[in-house]
Amino acid sequence: MNRIFFGENLDILCQMPDDSVHLVYIDPPFNTGKLQKRVQLKTSRDVLGDRTGFGGRRYRSEVGTSMSYIDVYDDYMAFLEPRLVEARRVLRPNGSLYFHIDYREVHYCKVLLDLIFGRENFLNEIIWAYDYGGRSKRKWPAKHDNILYYAKDAADYVFNESDIKRIPYMAPGLVGPEKAARGKLPTDTWWNTIVSPTGKEKTGYPTQKPLAILKRIIQASSNPGDIVLDFFAGSGTTGIAARLLKRRFILVDNNMEALEVMARRFDGLHDIEWIGFDHGTARSAGVTQTVLF
């Protein structure tokens, strides 16, 4: 069974057995010092509306649901450290971790992860670059996230090079027709758009990450049947990607809005065990429920 937990992730991690998961991906709060909020707008055709769309058509907009969480920590490293220590403990000997963060904290997080995993087990800093959203006129606009990639043991870890989806060459004329037709392996810089605010993939959850990013990570660094853990699960994209690729997953979050989003995304699936949350009514079902692995 796949498992989704509503509760404090450190408490749940401490109950997990040693060497029990194959891959950890986490996208923790970035410590931006702000309230992260996303408001959904509903639009309908109305000749007297307040918005103009394609072809000059008029639309009326109404404020719909909003989701938010407070992204402020007095000591961010002290918050992360015990969780990362537990993440390393629960990884299998050939497991690996992808740690998703942004430019504000990545340097401090790299030092912390080096201490916990060992500098010799650092494999990559992946740059996920995108081109969407507001643009500062006082500095270079920040349009990338950082993903730190560590193995538990750099001498023995999973990396399925042959399974990774290839991408087009930027200058195909320089490599010849055969290589151009085959495409190239992605490097440590990934160009991928964010989740479109108007696309089918969007859930309305703040900081939702693209399915394509998670699929690339899971396909490269785990095998079918493996267990993928995300203990800052948010909208549940890690679970969606894992299930599509025939991996099992464990998701953890303590934000009720996140669990409600996941309940909608996984609605109708019967291979998921919900712990601490009644996904049928989208209400808490007792956070103090005993967790058994």
N, C-alpha and C positions, 0 to 999 in steps of 0.2 A: 504493500500500500504506500502511496504517496502521503505525506503528512503536512498539514498546515497548522501552526501553533499561534494562538493569540496569547501573548504574554511577554514578560521581560526576557530578552534574548540571553543575557548572561546566566540567569537561573536555568534556562532550558539547556544551554550549552554545557553547563556543569553536570547535567544529568546524562549526557550522551557518552557512550563508551569510547575508549581510546580507539584510534585507527578504524573508524566506522564509516567515513565518507571519502569519496574519491576526488571530489572537486569542491572548492569553496569559491563562490563569487559573492562579493558584498559591495554595495553602493551605499555607504553610511551617509548620514547627514554631513554636509560639507562645512559646517561651522561658519556659515556666512554672516551670522549675527542678525539675521532677518527672519521675519515670519514668511515661510514659503507658502504661497497660496495660489490656487488656480480657480478662476470663476468661469463657468460655462455659460455661453450665451445661446439662446434659442432665437432663430430668425424665421420670419414668415413673410410671404409676399404681401405688400400693402402699399398702395400708391401714395399714401400719406406717411410712409415710414420714415425713420431717421437715418437709414443707411442706403447708399447707392451701390448696386452690384454690377455684374457684367451686363453690357448692353444698355446701361442706364436704368435698369430695373430697380424699383424701390422696395426696401424691406424694413420691417419693424423688428427691433431686437428687444428681447426680454432677458433679464438676468436669471439664470437657472441655478443649479446647485454649485456649491463651492467646497473645496477641500484644502486643508492646510495643516502645517505642523510648525512648531517653533524650532528654529535651527540655531540655537545659541548654547554654548557650553563654556563654563568658567575655565575648565582645564580639559581641553579636547584630548590630549594625549593620555591623561589619566582615565578618561572615559573609554578610549579605544584599547588601551593596553591589555586589560584582563580578557577582553573579548577576543583579541588576536592571539593571546596565549592559548585560550581554549580552542580557537580555530585550528591552530597548529596541532594540538593534542588529538583532536578528533579526525584529522586527516590520516589516511592510510599512508604507509611508507613511501609509495610512489605517487602520492597525491600532490595537488598544487592549489595555489590561491591566487585569485585575481582581485585586486583591491582598487576600487573605482573612486577617484577623488578629483579635485580641481586644483588650479594653480595656487590657491591661497595656502593650502595646507600640505601639498604633496611633498615638500622638502622635509618637513618634520615627520611625516608619516613614513617616508623612506628610511630615515634614521631609526625610527621605532621598529619597523619591520626587519631591518638589518639585524637589530639586537635580538629579535625573537626568532627569526628564521635563519639568520646567519647571512653575512654579505655574500658568501660563496654560493648561496642558493637563490640569489637574485638573478632572474633570467632576462627580463625586459621591462622597460618603461614604454608602454604603448600610448601613443597620442591619438585620441579620437577627435578628429577635426570636423567641424560642421560650419555652415554659413547661413545662419538664420537668427532673427531677433534684432534687438536694438544695437546701436553702434555709438560708442563713446566718441566724442569729438575732442577729448582731452588726452587720450592715450590710444595705443593700438587696441582695437576691440578684442576682448578675450573670447575666442571661438574654438576652444578645445577643452577636453577633459583629459586627465591622466589615469592610466590603468597600470598599476604596478603588479608584475607577474613574478611569483616566487614558487619554487618547488620545495617540498619538504626535504628532498634529497636530490641535488642537482646531478647526481650520478645515476639516478633511476626515477624517471617521471614519464608520464604519458604525453606524447605530442604526435598527433596523427596527421603528419604532413600531407599524406596522400588523400585525406578526406576533406581538406580545406578547399572551399570553393575559390577558384581562381578569378582574377579580375583582369580587365584589359590593361595592356601596356599604354602608358601615356604617350609614347612615341613608337608606335608599332613598326614604322618604317626602319627603325634602327636595329631590329632583332630578326627580321626576315618573316616570311609568311607562315612558316610552320610554328614558330614560337608565338607569333601574334595570334594565330588561331587557337592555340592552347591556352593563352593567357599566362599571367604570372601569379605567384603566391603573394599575398599581401605582405607588406613590410611591417615595421613597428609604427607606421603612421596610417591610420584608417580614416578615409574620407567617407562619411556616412551622414545623411541628413538626420535631424532630430525627428521625434514623433510629430507628425504634422498636426497642428491644432484642429484641422478640418478633415483629417484622414480617418479611415475605418479603424486604424490601430489604436487611436487615442481612447483613454479611459477617463480623462479629466483629472487624474491623480498628478500632483506636482512632482516633478523630477522623473517622470516615467521615461525609461530608456528604450531604445528601439529593439525590436525583436531580432533584427539582423545582427546586432552587436552580440547579443547573448547566444545566438545560434553559432556564430563563429567561434566563440570561446568554448562552448560546451562540446562542439564537434571536434575541436582540436585537442582538447585536454581531458577527455573522458571517453569511455566506450559504452556501447549499448548495454543497458542493465545496471550501469554504475549509478551511485547516489550523488546528487548535486545538492549542496547546502547553500542557502541564502538566508542569513539571519537579520538582514535589513530588507525584507522582501518587498515592501511598498506595494506596487500594483500587481505583483506576481509574475512579471515577465520571465523571470528565471524559470519558474515552473512551467509556463507555457512552452518555452524553448526546449526544456528538458523533455517534456512529454512528446513533443513533435519529433524529437530525435531518439525516442525510445529509451530515455534515461529515467530513473526515479528521482524524486526530489523531496527535500525537507525545506519548508519555508517558515520563517518566524517574523512576526511584527507585533508591536504593542499599540499600534494606532488603529482604532476602530474603523476609521474611514478606509484604511488600507484593506482590512479584512472584508469590508463590504464590497470594495472593488473586486477583490479576489473571488468573493462569493458569486458575483455576476459573471466573471470571466470563466469560472470553472463550473457554472451551473449545469446540472444534468449529468455530470461525470460521477461514476460510482467507484472509482479506484482511489479516492482521496479520503483520508481520515482527518476530520477537523477536531482539534483539541483546544478546549477553552473558548469555543465560539460556536454558536448555533447558526450555521450558514443558511438554514432554511428560512429563518425569520430575521436574519441579519441583526441579531442581538447578542450581547455577551451571555455566555452560558456558564459563568463561574470561572474566573481567571485562576482561582486557587486550586482548580482540579489537578489531581496528581498526574504527572507526566510519566508515562512508561514507554521505554524503548525496547 
